[in-house]
Amino acid sequence: MNVDLTTDFDRIIDRRGTQCQKWDMMEARCGVAGEDALAMWVADMDFRSPPEVREALRQAAEHGVFGYLGDEGPYREAIRWWMETRHAWRLDPDHVFTTHGLVNGVSLCLQALTEPGDGIVLMTPVYHAFSRAIRANAREVVEMPLTIGADGCHAMDIDAWESAMTGRERMLILCSPHNPGGRVWTRDELRQVADFCRRHDLILVSDEVHHDLVFAPHAHVPMPLAAPEVADRLVMLTAASKTFNIAGEHIGNVTIADPTLRARFAARMQASSISANFLGQGMVRAAYSPEGAEWVGELVGYLDGNRRLFDDGLDAIPGVRSMPLQSTYLAWVDFSGTGMTADEVNARVGRVARIAASPGPAFGKGGESWLRFNLGMPRVQIAEAVERLQHAFTDLQ
Ligand SMILES: Cc1ncc(COP(=O)(O)O)c(C=O)c1O
């Protein structure tokens, strides 16, 4: 397969031996081994971060003193600027809490705003760390399955969810845009979720970490713009981590406009003694800039090319279907049409194609016959993955 190599995203960077999760834990966690194995599981990309981010770190390293961070003002201002210029969302910087990553933000929300035993609604299949955090905090996962629409993408079925409610639910965690499968929820769908939360008196936690990686013509709508009337029950989760491939900086931002919810969350933050990350905040400040925005534009264009190559290649395998991504680099692929068991599919992907993908069942109901593939890598490797997968299922051609 011929692939044009023209951008920094095409550079193959060997991450093995850097103690990274994606490549160095692939064998231990996914059972996929071999020099030429391809890591397409954990959701970080194999691209370098923008030059501005690397420069900020270089300058900090040169300064050489890495003490406690004090003034978070410039960091909050950078967030305010990014959300307003890119997402038309005007937030008050004083409403932002900075947590140790966003999953940490989810756990703190559970602890601060719900009680043990409460039901927490998830629209499944969804990012697996949500259910892990819910169970680890002794709350109950209440799964509301998504359906698949005529366009092959995820869709909501609010009527079915109504009848599945038990009265024990206290919170709904929304993933917007959705991981896996990349649905960019429309304003109307977001309003339906907000109305659902109001009807059932649920706190609405809207995880919008994937909001910058959206493919035209789709457009992300922040929940505070879609449904301002739920401001009194809304918690917003955002981060620069996915957008700029800096997840190792481990910073998440939890924005809460409602004073009562904010006070409860603040108390929990204090009880957990969470404080800010000096180097990480410098990286985010450099990323949330006009130069950073330009870089994201190029990244989205590159990912768009990756998803087209991957989808075309996989859809050519009889019985295999990749959900058309509207956002994210996390392809969601259905193998049910092959008629094979999950074990056989996993063996062909893991052992024949030597690709580590994320198993669908971890994402909850609806993920049984699926695998998630991370497309955040140089295009030659996507082309290689497609060829290997076509070969692994060659008897179906
Ligand atoms: C929806 C969603 N939220 C949160 C995260 C991870 O957040 P963090 O690494 O900041 O804990 C991910 C990672 O894939 C994600 O997809």
The ligand as a Tripos MOL2 file, in Angstrom:
@<TRIPOS>MOLECULE
LIG
   16    16     1     0     0
SMALL
NO_CHARGES

@<TRIPOS>ATOM
      1 C1        -13.9170    9.9090   27.7790 C.3       1 LIG1
      2 C2        -12.5930    9.8610   28.4620 C.ar      1 LIG1
      3 N1        -12.4290   10.4680   29.6380 N.ar      1 LIG1
      4 C3        -11.2380   10.4460   30.2820 C.ar      1 LIG1
      5 C4        -10.1490    9.8030   29.7310 C.ar      1 LIG1
      6 C5         -8.8180    9.7250   30.4370 C.3       1 LIG1
      7 O1         -8.6330   10.7130   31.3240 O.3       1 LIG1
      8 P1         -7.2900   10.8130   32.1990 P.3       1 LIG1
      9 O2         -6.2070   10.1140   31.4670 O.co2     1 LIG1
     10 O3         -7.0740   12.2820   32.2830 O.co2     1 LIG1
     11 O4         -7.6050   10.2060   33.5090 O.co2     1 LIG1
     12 C6        -10.2900    9.1380   28.5060 C.ar      1 LIG1
     13 C7         -9.1570    8.4110   27.9310 C.2       1 LIG1
     14 O5         -9.2470    7.7490   26.9450 O.2       1 LIG1
     15 C8        -11.5290    9.1980   27.8530 C.ar      1 LIG1
     16 O6        -11.7020    8.6020   26.6630 O.3       1 LIG1
@<TRIPOS>BOND
     1     1     2 1
     2     2     3 ar
     3     2    15 ar
     4     3     4 ar
     5     4     5 ar
     6     5     6 1
     7     5    12 ar
     8     6     7 1
     9     7     8 1
    10     8     9 2
    11     8    10 1
    12     8    11 1
    13    12    13 1
    14    12    15 ar
    15    13    14 2
    16    15    16 1
@<TRIPOS>SUBSTRUCTURE
     1 LIG1         1 GROUP 0 **** ****
